[in-house]
Amino acid sequence: MDFSERLARLQHLLAGLPGPYGNEHLWTFIRLAGSENPSTDVFAFLIDCGVIDSASSLGNPRQAPQSVDELTACLAEVNQDMALAVLLGVTTRTLAYRAQGRYPVYKAQDVFKKLITLLGHGTRWWTNTDLSSWKPVTRHTMDALVVGTGDGVLVAVLAADED
């Protein structure tokens, strides 16, 4: 499968994921890996999503990273199993109230196992959460970000929720 076909398959695979999620939203980002540090592209994605502000809506101090370096400090490299667990967690239930998420478990497992296969062996993964604690990457009360880079492609899945 050539590169453009793989990108198209990834986009199709994740097409049903973005949209309302609990009290907030879920976003996806798929593109060519543009830089050595994936946080550079992911920071631009977070800005495009409108989830980074200099202060919260209540006037509280900012919690979202304000630079690529601050975002990098929020992300920990994890193994494929942990990345899969977070992806399953944020798509099968919401962060705030653990209500039904976007997909039932069987659908989420199918989608993300295909994602892992399409990204290829040697994919590197980062996340800001283990689903019990997290380093905030948005202005929202709760968020979960998973980033994967493999074979020249960068994929990010972001869930943000409010309680």
LINJO-V356985 format. One record per pair of residues at least 4 apart in sequence whose C-alpha atoms are under 8 Angstrom apart, sorted by the first residue. I is the first residue (numbers start at 1). GAP is how many residues later the second one is. D is the distance in Angstrom with one decimal. If there is no record, write none. Layout:
BEGIN
i->I gap->GAP d->D
i->I gap->GAP d->D
END
This chain:
BEGIN
i->1 gap->4 d->6.3
i->1 gap->5 d->6.5
i->2 gap->4 d->6.3
i->3 gap->4 d->6.3
i->4 gap->4 d->6.2
i->5 gap->4 d->6.2
i->6 gap->4 d->6.2
i->6 gap->112 d->6.7
i->7 gap->4 d->6.2
i->7 gap->23 d->7.7
i->7 gap->24 d->7.5
i->7 gap->146 d->7.7
i->8 gap->4 d->6.1
i->9 gap->4 d->5.9
i->10 gap->4 d->6.3
i->10 gap->20 d->7.5
i->10 gap->105 d->6.8
i->10 gap->108 d->7.1
i->11 gap->4 d->5.8
i->11 gap->19 d->6.8
i->13 gap->98 d->6.6
i->13 gap->102 d->7.5
i->14 gap->4 d->7.9
i->14 gap->14 d->7.3
i->14 gap->97 d->7.6
i->17 gap->9 d->7.1
i->17 gap->10 d->7.2
i->17 gap->11 d->7.2
i->17 gap->85 d->6.9
i->18 gap->7 d->7.3
i->18 gap->8 d->4.9
i->18 gap->9 d->4.6
i->18 gap->10 d->6.1
i->19 gap->6 d->5.5
i->19 gap->7 d->5.4
i->19 gap->8 d->6.7
i->20 gap->4 d->5.9
i->20 gap->5 d->4.4
i->20 gap->6 d->6.3
i->21 gap->4 d->4.4
i->21 gap->5 d->5.7
i->21 gap->73 d->6.7
i->21 gap->80 d->6.9
i->21 gap->81 d->7.2
i->21 gap->138 d->7.4
i->21 gap->139 d->7.5
i->21 gap->140 d->7.0
i->22 gap->72 d->5.5
i->22 gap->73 d->7.5
i->22 gap->74 d->7.4
i->22 gap->75 d->7.8
i->22 gap->77 d->7.4
i->22 gap->79 d->7.4
i->22 gap->139 d->6.1
i->22 gap->140 d->7.6
i->23 gap->138 d->5.4
i->23 gap->139 d->5.5
i->23 gap->140 d->7.3
i->24 gap->136 d->5.8
i->24 gap->137 d->4.8
i->24 gap->138 d->6.4
i->25 gap->134 d->6.1
i->25 gap->135 d->5.7
i->25 gap->136 d->6.8
i->26 gap->131 d->7.4
i->26 gap->132 d->5.7
i->26 gap->133 d->4.4
i->26 gap->134 d->6.4
i->27 gap->22 d->7.7
i->27 gap->130 d->5.9
i->27 gap->131 d->5.2
i->27 gap->132 d->6.5
i->28 gap->127 d->7.3
i->28 gap->128 d->5.6
i->28 gap->129 d->4.6
i->28 gap->130 d->6.3
i->29 gap->16 d->7.1
i->29 gap->125 d->7.7
i->29 gap->126 d->5.5
i->29 gap->127 d->5.0
i->29 gap->128 d->6.5
i->30 gap->123 d->7.2
i->30 gap->124 d->5.8
i->30 gap->125 d->4.6
i->30 gap->126 d->6.6
i->31 gap->122 d->5.8
i->31 gap->123 d->5.5
i->31 gap->124 d->6.8
i->32 gap->120 d->5.8
i->32 gap->121 d->4.5
i->32 gap->122 d->5.9
i->33 gap->5 d->7.1
i->33 gap->8 d->7.8
i->33 gap->116 d->7.0
i->33 gap->119 d->5.1
i->33 gap->120 d->4.8
i->33 gap->121 d->4.9
i->34 gap->4 d->7.6
i->34 gap->7 d->6.8
i->35 gap->5 d->7.0
i->35 gap->6 d->7.3
i->37 gap->4 d->7.9
i->38 gap->4 d->6.2
i->38 gap->111 d->7.6
i->38 gap->116 d->7.4
i->39 gap->4 d->5.7
i->39 gap->29 d->5.9
i->39 gap->30 d->7.9
i->39 gap->32 d->6.5
i->39 gap->33 d->5.8
i->40 gap->4 d->6.6
i->40 gap->28 d->5.6
i->41 gap->4 d->6.3
i->42 gap->4 d->6.2
i->42 gap->114 d->7.2
i->43 gap->4 d->6.3
i->43 gap->24 d->7.3
i->43 gap->25 d->5.9
i->43 gap->28 d->6.9
i->44 gap->4 d->6.2
i->45 gap->4 d->6.2
i->46 gap->4 d->6.5
i->46 gap->5 d->5.9
i->46 gap->6 d->6.6
i->46 gap->92 d->7.6
i->47 gap->4 d->6.3
i->47 gap->5 d->5.8
i->51 gap->87 d->5.1
i->51 gap->88 d->5.8
i->51 gap->89 d->7.4
i->52 gap->12 d->5.7
i->52 gap->13 d->7.3
i->52 gap->14 d->7.4
i->52 gap->85 d->7.8
i->52 gap->86 d->5.3
i->52 gap->87 d->5.7
i->53 gap->9 d->7.0
i->53 gap->11 d->7.0
i->53 gap->85 d->8.0
i->53 gap->86 d->6.4
i->54 gap->7 d->7.6
i->54 gap->8 d->5.4
i->54 gap->10 d->7.8
i->54 gap->12 d->7.4
i->55 gap->4 d->5.7
i->55 gap->5 d->5.9
i->55 gap->6 d->5.2
i->55 gap->7 d->4.3
i->55 gap->8 d->7.6
i->55 gap->84 d->7.7
i->56 gap->4 d->5.3
i->56 gap->5 d->6.6
i->56 gap->6 d->6.0
i->56 gap->7 d->7.8
i->56 gap->83 d->6.0
i->62 gap->77 d->7.0
i->63 gap->73 d->6.3
i->63 gap->74 d->7.4
i->63 gap->75 d->6.9
i->63 gap->76 d->5.9
i->64 gap->72 d->5.9
i->64 gap->73 d->4.8
i->64 gap->74 d->4.5
i->64 gap->75 d->5.2
i->65 gap->5 d->5.1
i->65 gap->6 d->5.3
i->65 gap->71 d->7.7
i->65 gap->72 d->5.9
i->65 gap->73 d->7.3
i->66 gap->4 d->6.4
i->66 gap->5 d->7.5
i->67 gap->4 d->6.3
i->68 gap->4 d->6.1
i->69 gap->4 d->6.3
i->70 gap->4 d->6.6
i->71 gap->4 d->6.7
i->71 gap->66 d->6.7
i->74 gap->54 d->5.7
i->74 gap->61 d->5.5
i->74 gap->62 d->7.2
i->74 gap->63 d->7.0
i->75 gap->51 d->5.8
i->75 gap->52 d->5.1
i->75 gap->53 d->4.7
i->75 gap->60 d->7.7
i->76 gap->50 d->5.3
i->76 gap->51 d->5.6
i->76 gap->52 d->6.2
i->77 gap->47 d->7.4
i->77 gap->48 d->5.6
i->77 gap->49 d->4.2
i->77 gap->50 d->6.6
i->78 gap->4 d->6.1
i->78 gap->5 d->6.5
i->78 gap->46 d->7.8
i->78 gap->47 d->5.5
i->78 gap->48 d->5.5
i->78 gap->49 d->7.0
i->79 gap->4 d->6.4
i->79 gap->45 d->7.5
i->79 gap->46 d->6.4
i->80 gap->4 d->6.1
i->80 gap->43 d->7.9
i->80 gap->44 d->7.7
i->80 gap->45 d->6.6
i->81 gap->4 d->6.2
i->82 gap->4 d->6.3
i->82 gap->48 d->7.7
i->83 gap->4 d->6.2
i->83 gap->42 d->6.4
i->83 gap->43 d->7.3
i->83 gap->44 d->7.1
i->83 gap->63 d->6.6
i->84 gap->4 d->6.0
i->84 gap->28 d->6.9
i->84 gap->29 d->7.9
i->85 gap->4 d->6.0
i->86 gap->4 d->6.2
i->86 gap->43 d->7.6
i->86 gap->44 d->6.6
i->86 gap->45 d->6.6
i->86 gap->58 d->7.9
i->86 gap->60 d->7.3
i->87 gap->4 d->6.3
i->87 gap->25 d->7.3
i->87 gap->59 d->7.0
i->87 gap->70 d->7.7
i->88 gap->4 d->5.9
i->88 gap->17 d->7.2
i->88 gap->20 d->5.9
i->88 gap->21 d->6.7
i->88 gap->24 d->7.6
i->89 gap->4 d->6.2
i->89 gap->42 d->7.3
i->90 gap->4 d->6.1
i->90 gap->5 d->6.7
i->90 gap->11 d->7.1
i->90 gap->54 d->7.3
i->90 gap->69 d->6.7
i->91 gap->10 d->5.2
i->91 gap->11 d->5.2
i->91 gap->12 d->5.7
i->91 gap->17 d->6.7
i->92 gap->8 d->6.1
i->92 gap->9 d->4.3
i->92 gap->10 d->5.9
i->92 gap->11 d->5.1
i->92 gap->12 d->5.6
i->92 gap->13 d->5.8
i->92 gap->16 d->6.9
i->93 gap->5 d->5.0
i->93 gap->6 d->5.2
i->93 gap->7 d->4.6
i->93 gap->8 d->3.8
i->93 gap->9 d->7.2
i->94 gap->4 d->4.7
i->94 gap->5 d->5.4
i->94 gap->6 d->6.4
i->94 gap->7 d->5.2
i->94 gap->67 d->7.3
i->95 gap->47 d->6.7
i->95 gap->48 d->7.4
i->95 gap->64 d->8.0
i->95 gap->65 d->7.6
i->95 gap->66 d->6.0
i->96 gap->46 d->7.0
i->96 gap->65 d->6.0
i->96 gap->66 d->6.1
i->96 gap->67 d->5.2
i->97 gap->66 d->7.2
i->100 gap->4 d->7.8
i->103 gap->4 d->5.8
i->103 gap->5 d->5.6
i->104 gap->4 d->6.3
i->105 gap->4 d->6.1
i->106 gap->4 d->6.3
i->107 gap->4 d->6.2
i->108 gap->4 d->6.1
i->109 gap->4 d->5.9
i->110 gap->4 d->6.3
i->111 gap->4 d->6.2
i->112 gap->4 d->6.1
i->113 gap->4 d->6.3
i->114 gap->4 d->6.1
i->115 gap->4 d->6.2
i->116 gap->4 d->6.3
i->116 gap->7 d->7.9
i->117 gap->4 d->7.5
i->119 gap->4 d->6.3
i->119 gap->29 d->7.9
i->119 gap->30 d->7.1
i->119 gap->31 d->4.9
i->119 gap->32 d->6.3
i->119 gap->34 d->7.0
i->120 gap->30 d->6.0
i->120 gap->31 d->6.6
i->121 gap->29 d->7.5
i->122 gap->28 d->6.6
i->123 gap->25 d->6.4
i->123 gap->26 d->5.4
i->123 gap->27 d->4.2
i->123 gap->28 d->7.4
i->124 gap->24 d->5.6
i->124 gap->25 d->5.4
i->124 gap->26 d->6.5
i->125 gap->21 d->7.1
i->125 gap->22 d->5.6
i->125 gap->23 d->4.5
i->125 gap->24 d->6.7
i->126 gap->20 d->5.8
i->126 gap->21 d->5.1
i->126 gap->22 d->6.5
i->127 gap->17 d->7.3
i->127 gap->18 d->5.4
i->127 gap->19 d->4.5
i->127 gap->20 d->6.3
i->128 gap->6 d->5.4
i->128 gap->7 d->5.5
i->128 gap->8 d->7.3
i->128 gap->9 d->7.5
i->128 gap->16 d->6.3
i->128 gap->17 d->5.8
i->128 gap->18 d->7.2
i->129 gap->4 d->5.8
i->129 gap->5 d->4.2
i->129 gap->6 d->6.7
i->129 gap->15 d->6.0
i->129 gap->16 d->7.3
i->130 gap->4 d->6.8
i->131 gap->13 d->7.6
i->134 gap->9 d->7.6
i->134 gap->10 d->7.4
i->136 gap->4 d->7.9
i->136 gap->6 d->7.1
i->136 gap->7 d->6.4
i->137 gap->6 d->6.9
i->137 gap->7 d->7.9
i->137 gap->8 d->7.6
i->138 gap->5 d->6.7
i->138 gap->22 d->7.5
i->140 gap->20 d->6.1
i->140 gap->21 d->6.4
i->140 gap->22 d->6.3
i->141 gap->19 d->7.6
i->141 gap->20 d->6.4
i->141 gap->21 d->5.2
i->141 gap->22 d->7.0
i->142 gap->18 d->5.7
i->142 gap->19 d->5.2
i->142 gap->20 d->6.2
i->143 gap->15 d->7.2
i->143 gap->16 d->5.4
i->143 gap->17 d->4.2
i->143 gap->18 d->6.2
i->144 gap->14 d->5.7
i->144 gap->15 d->5.2
i->144 gap->16 d->6.5
i->145 gap->11 d->7.0
i->145 gap->12 d->5.7
i->145 gap->13 d->4.5
i->145 gap->14 d->6.5
i->146 gap->10 d->5.6
i->146 gap->11 d->5.3
i->146 gap->12 d->6.6
i->147 gap->7 d->7.2
i->147 gap->8 d->5.7
i->147 gap->9 d->4.3
i->147 gap->10 d->6.6
i->148 gap->6 d->5.8
i->148 gap->7 d->5.2
i->148 gap->8 d->6.4
i->149 gap->4 d->5.6
i->149 gap->5 d->4.5
i->149 gap->6 d->6.4
i->150 gap->4 d->6.8
END
